[in-house]
Amino acid sequence: MMTTSQVKIGLLIPLNNNLEEDSSIPKLPIYEGINILGRNDIFIADKRVSRKHVSFNASVDGSSANVIVESSNPVVIRSGDQRKKLYFQEKGSIVHGDIVEMIPGHHFFKYVKVNDNKHKSSVEIYQRVSTKETILIQKEQVNLKRKRQIDEDEAYARALQVENGLAFHEDSEAIRHFSVPKGRLPLTFQLLRVKGLPAWANTSSVSIGDVIRGNVLFAVLSNYMVDMDWLLSVCPNLMKISRVLVIHGEGDGTLYHLQKNKPANWTLHKPPLPISYGTHHSKAMLLVYPRGLRVVIHTSNLISVDWNNKSQGLWMQDFPWKDEKDQSRSCGFENDLVEYLSALKLPEFSINLPVIGNVKINSSFFKRFDYSNATVSFCSYDYKF
């Protein structure tokens, strides 16, 4: 735990699932100033809790504390009957009696104010001033270290360019004028749009709203982490699609939240694994439209920070329905895709699609599309143990 002072003004009291004090876990002191807590501080062997998970900036009198999420996994603040989920770098506040869920639905801690009169002493005031000066020095050292790292990275990049015979131009602005011809753009991989970057840096990038759009009849969303609340807020049409199959790798509290709060049109499926450890990680979307299928292979979890604050990318291509006379024709892309979907042991169900009527959804359903113009090869691995 890192703090800007050693004046204890509050405690985080561990609670069990019944929101009663859990004496098996130590109480966590909260000091005036900044407190950073993580997996090692709260004595929880859950790797979803980062080593630097959440920070608390407590007020002088301990009546409240500002909360900032430092991890890619969200944190929940419960105040009375209100429950607010915070994502990476989002801020909230807590007061006496509020509960913090380090992982939604898991690892509960109640904030309690404590009385400590020592902070009124002149010695304590001196300590605070000294601590603030120390922090300023530390911040300056961090900035210098960051600048030195950037300089080293740039020097390394230049060395690589020289080594590979690439001309280096001092004018880095030239990258702004780089573009892919429109005729070739559909064949390229695309980056996801990053918040806070200038428009030129997000050229040709896409958001999740650019991917899941239009008259989707049926959707398969495959991923490891799924933040349902965020996903529905940015893609509300997922509530209107007749059926959404979510293939995921979630567990514990997040899975419970998904099962309890998912829309009626959602079906959840966690693929069985042939081993006792690991989880489902494949990140893809299969979106069925009246005119065909959109296949999306991407790198990001279905969580806000991955789609907005990280360098991520995707490949996406649309495929038409097969003509009636070509139903038996196949290609390598189709065979590999169907074989992979079969390995996931998808749940079978029937839906009514306007274009073909009542149809059974399983891996063989995806043989109905013409993949002959696929610009990539579909690669999957079946590990044998």
Buried (B, 14 or more C-beta within 10 A) or exposed (E): BBBBBBBBBBBBBBBEEEEEEBEEBEBBBBBBBBBBBBBEBBEBEBEBBBEBBBBBBBBEEBEBBBBBBBBBBBBBBBBEEEEEBBBBEBEBBBBBEBBBBBBBBBBBBBBBBEEBEEBEEEEBEEBBEEBEEEBEEEEEEEEEEEEEEEEEEEEEEEEEEEEEEEEEEEEEEEEEEEEEEEEEEEEEEBBBBBEEEEEEEBBEBBBBEEBBEEEBBBBBBBBBBBBBBBBBEBBEBBEEBBBBBBBBBBEBBBBBBBEEEBEEBBBBBBBEEEEEEEEBEBBBBBBBBEEBBBBBBBBBBBBBBBBBBBEBBBBBBBBBBBEEEEEEEBEEBBEBBBEBBEBBEBEEEEBEBEEEEEBEBBBEBBBBBBBBEBEEEBEEEEEEE
